Structures are given as structure tokens and as C-alpha cells.
């Protein structure tokens, strides 16, 4: 039963992303702006590393919350 709930939540999240891409862009825009500023002011390499860290960190948070 728990796997069915996770599947339903995942499908619902994908449906929201497909129906409201502007809302998703609004939510993610501070991260995009921050990475752009780091790219411009500090170094492109650091911006890429921060992007990878944000993706891995976000995935870890989602996966850890899913198991609880």
C-alpha cells in the first residue's frame, strides 16, 4: 500500500510540473539567480559544483523523507 501512495504522489508531482511550468520556474528561480551570480562573480567551476551539490542534496532530502 505504501508503494502505491508513493507512486500516486510522484504522478501528482509530475502532473503539477507539466501543468504549471511557470510555477516551478518561480520556485527554482532563486537558485538559478544565485548560481548565475556565482558563475559571473566567482567562477564557473564553483557554480557547476554548487549546482551538482544542490541536485544531490535535494535528491537526498527527498529520498530520506520518503522512507520515514
TIRO-2110 file (N, C-alpha, C; in Angstrom, 1 decimal):
// TIRO-2110
0.8, -1.2, 0.0, N, 1, A
0.0, 0.0, 0.0, CA, 1, A
0.9, 1.3, 0.0, C, 1, A
2.0, 1.2, 0.7, N, 2, A
2.8, 2.4, 0.8, CA, 2, A
3.4, 2.7, -0.6, C, 2, A
3.8, 1.7, -1.3, N, 3, A
4.4, 1.9, -2.6, CA, 3, A
3.3, 2.6, -3.6, C, 3, A
2.1, 2.2, -3.4, N, 4, A
1.0, 2.8, -4.2, CA, 4, A
0.9, 4.3, -3.9, C, 4, A
1.0, 4.7, -2.6, N, 5, A
0.9, 6.1, -2.2, CA, 5, A
2.0, 6.9, -2.8, C, 5, A
3.2, 6.3, -2.7, N, 6, A
4.4, 7.0, -3.3, CA, 6, A
4.2, 7.2, -4.8, C, 6, A
3.7, 6.2, -5.5, N, 7, A
3.5, 6.3, -6.9, CA, 7, A
2.5, 7.4, -7.2, C, 7, A
1.4, 7.4, -6.4, N, 8, A
0.4, 8.4, -6.6, CA, 8, A
1.0, 9.8, -6.4, C, 8, A
1.8, 10.0, -5.4, N, 9, A
2.4, 11.3, -5.1, CA, 9, A
3.3, 11.7, -6.2, C, 9, A
4.1, 10.7, -6.7, N, 10, A
5.1, 11.0, -7.8, CA, 10, A
4.3, 11.4, -9.0, C, 10, A
3.3, 10.7, -9.4, N, 11, A
2.5, 11.1, -10.6, CA, 11, A
1.8, 12.4, -10.4, C, 11, A
1.4, 12.7, -9.2, N, 12, A
0.7, 14.0, -8.9, CA, 12, A
1.8, 15.2, -9.1, C, 12, A
3.0, 14.9, -8.6, N, 13, A
4.0, 16.0, -8.7, CA, 13, A
4.4, 16.2, -10.1, C, 13, A
4.5, 15.1, -10.9, N, 14, A
4.8, 15.3, -12.3, CA, 14, A
3.7, 16.0, -13.1, C, 14, A
2.4, 15.7, -12.7, N, 15, A
1.3, 16.4, -13.3, CA, 15, A
1.3, 17.9, -13.0, C, 15, A
1.7, 18.3, -11.8, N, 16, A
1.8, 19.7, -11.5, CA, 16, A
2.9, 20.4, -12.3, C, 16, A
4.0, 19.7, -12.4, N, 17, A
5.1, 20.3, -13.2, CA, 17, A
4.7, 20.4, -14.7, C, 17, A
4.0, 19.5, -15.2, N, 18, A
3.6, 19.5, -16.6, CA, 18, A
2.5, 20.6, -16.8, C, 18, A
1.6, 20.8, -15.8, N, 19, A
0.6, 21.8, -16.0, CA, 19, A
1.0, 23.2, -15.6, C, 19, A
2.0, 23.3, -14.7, N, 20, A
2.3, 24.7, -14.3, CA, 20, A
3.9, 24.9, -14.3, C, 20, A
4.5, 24.9, -15.5, N, 21, A
5.9, 25.1, -15.5, CA, 21, A
6.3, 26.4, -15.1, C, 21, A
5.5, 27.4, -15.2, N, 22, A
5.8, 28.8, -14.7, CA, 22, A
6.0, 28.8, -13.2, C, 22, A
5.1, 28.1, -12.5, N, 23, A
5.2, 28.0, -11.0, CA, 23, A
6.5, 27.3, -10.6, C, 23, A
6.9, 26.3, -11.3, N, 24, A
8.1, 25.6, -11.0, CA, 24, A
9.3, 26.5, -11.2, C, 24, A
9.3, 27.2, -12.3, N, 25, A
10.3, 28.2, -12.6, CA, 25, A
10.4, 29.2, -11.5, C, 25, A
9.3, 29.7, -11.0, N, 26, A
9.2, 30.7, -9.9, CA, 26, A
9.8, 30.2, -8.7, C, 26, A
9.6, 28.9, -8.3, N, 27, A
10.1, 28.3, -7.1, CA, 27, A
11.6, 28.1, -7.2, C, 27, A
12.1, 27.7, -8.4, N, 28, A
13.5, 27.4, -8.6, CA, 28, A
14.3, 28.7, -8.9, C, 28, A
13.7, 29.8, -9.2, N, 29, A
14.4, 31.0, -9.7, CA, 29, A
15.5, 31.5, -8.7, C, 29, A
15.3, 31.5, -7.4, N, 30, A
16.3, 32.0, -6.5, CA, 30, A
17.6, 31.2, -6.7, C, 30, A
17.5, 29.9, -6.9, N, 31, A
18.7, 29.0, -7.0, CA, 31, A
19.3, 29.4, -8.4, C, 31, A
18.6, 29.6, -9.4, N, 32, A
19.1, 29.9, -10.7, CA, 32, A
19.8, 31.2, -10.7, C, 32, A
19.2, 32.2, -10.0, N, 33, A
19.9, 33.5, -9.9, CA, 33, A
21.2, 33.4, -9.1, C, 33, A
21.1, 32.7, -8.0, N, 34, A
22.3, 32.5, -7.2, CA, 34, A
23.5, 31.9, -7.9, C, 34, A
23.1, 30.8, -8.7, N, 35, A
24.2, 30.1, -9.5, CA, 35, A
24.7, 31.1, -10.6, C, 35, A
23.8, 31.9, -11.1, N, 36, A
24.3, 32.8, -12.2, CA, 36, A
25.2, 33.8, -11.6, C, 36, A
24.9, 34.3, -10.4, N, 37, A
25.8, 35.3, -9.7, CA, 37, A
27.2, 34.7, -9.4, C, 37, A
27.1, 33.5, -8.9, N, 38, A
28.4, 32.8, -8.5, CA, 38, A
29.2, 32.6, -9.8, C, 38, A
28.5, 32.2, -10.9, N, 39, A
29.2, 32.0, -12.2, CA, 39, A
29.9, 33.3, -12.7, C, 39, A
29.1, 34.4, -12.5, N, 40, A
29.6, 35.6, -13.0, CA, 40, A
30.7, 36.3, -12.1, C, 40, A
30.5, 36.2, -10.8, N, 41, A
31.3, 36.9, -9.9, CA, 41, A
32.5, 36.1, -9.4, C, 41, A
32.3, 34.8, -9.3, N, 42, A
33.4, 34.0, -8.6, CA, 42, A
34.1, 33.1, -9.7, C, 42, A
33.4, 32.0, -10.1, N, 43, A
34.0, 31.1, -11.0, CA, 43, A
32.9, 30.2, -11.6, C, 43, A
33.0, 29.9, -12.9, N, 44, A
32.1, 28.9, -13.4, CA, 44, A
32.2, 27.5, -12.8, C, 44, A
33.4, 27.1, -12.5, N, 45, A
33.6, 25.8, -11.9, CA, 45, A
32.9, 25.7, -10.6, C, 45, A
33.0, 26.7, -9.7, N, 46, A
32.3, 26.7, -8.5, CA, 46, A
30.8, 26.6, -8.7, C, 46, A
30.3, 27.4, -9.6, N, 47, A
28.8, 27.3, -9.9, CA, 47, A
28.4, 25.9, -10.3, C, 47, A
29.2, 25.3, -11.1, N, 48, A
28.8, 23.9, -11.6, CA, 48, A
28.8, 23.0, -10.3, C, 48, A
29.8, 23.1, -9.5, N, 49, A
29.9, 22.3, -8.3, CA, 49, A
28.7, 22.5, -7.4, C, 49, A
28.4, 23.8, -7.2, N, 50, A
27.2, 24.1, -6.4, CA, 50, A
25.9, 23.5, -7.0, C, 50, A
25.8, 23.6, -8.3, N, 51, A
24.6, 23.0, -8.9, CA, 51, A
24.5, 21.5, -8.7, C, 51, A
25.7, 20.8, -8.8, N, 52, A
25.7, 19.4, -8.6, CA, 52, A
25.4, 19.1, -7.1, C, 52, A
25.9, 19.9, -6.2, N, 53, A
25.6, 19.7, -4.8, CA, 53, A
24.1, 20.0, -4.5, C, 53, A
23.5, 20.9, -5.1, N, 54, A
22.1, 21.2, -4.9, CA, 54, A
21.3, 20.1, -5.4, C, 54, A
21.6, 19.5, -6.6, N, 55, A
20.8, 18.4, -7.1, CA, 55, A
21.0, 17.2, -6.2, C, 55, A
22.2, 16.9, -5.8, N, 56, A
22.4, 15.7, -5.0, CA, 56, A
21.8, 15.9, -3.6, C, 56, A
21.9, 17.1, -3.0, N, 57, A
21.3, 17.4, -1.7, CA, 57, A
19.8, 17.3, -1.8, C, 57, A
19.2, 17.9, -2.8, N, 58, A
17.7, 17.8, -3.0, CA, 58, A
17.2, 16.4, -3.1, C, 58, A
18.0, 15.6, -3.9, N, 59, A
17.6, 14.2, -4.0, CA, 59, A
17.7, 13.4, -2.7, C, 59, A
18.8, 13.7, -2.0, N, 60, A
18.9, 13.1, -0.7, CA, 60, A
17.8, 13.4, 0.3, C, 60, A
17.4, 14.7, 0.3, N, 61, A
16.3, 15.1, 1.2, CA, 61, A
15.0, 14.4, 0.8, C, 61, A
14.8, 14.4, -0.5, N, 62, A
13.5, 13.7, -0.9, CA, 62, A
13.5, 12.2, -0.6, C, 62, A
14.7, 11.6, -0.8, N, 63, A
14.7, 10.1, -0.5, CA, 63, A
14.7, 9.8, 0.9, C, 63, A
15.3, 10.6, 1.8, N, 64, A
15.3, 10.4, 3.2, CA, 64, A
13.9, 10.7, 3.8, C, 64, A
13.2, 11.7, 3.3, N, 65, A
11.8, 11.9, 3.8, CA, 65, A
10.9, 10.9, 3.3, C, 65, A
11.1, 10.3, 2.2, N, 66, A
10.2, 9.2, 1.6, CA, 66, A
10.2, 8.0, 2.5, C, 66, A
11.4, 7.7, 3.1, N, 67, A
11.5, 6.4, 3.9, CA, 67, A
10.9, 6.6, 5.3, C, 67, A
10.6, 7.8, 5.7, N, 68, A
10.1, 8.0, 7.1, CA, 68, A
8.6, 8.0, 7.1, C, 68, A
END
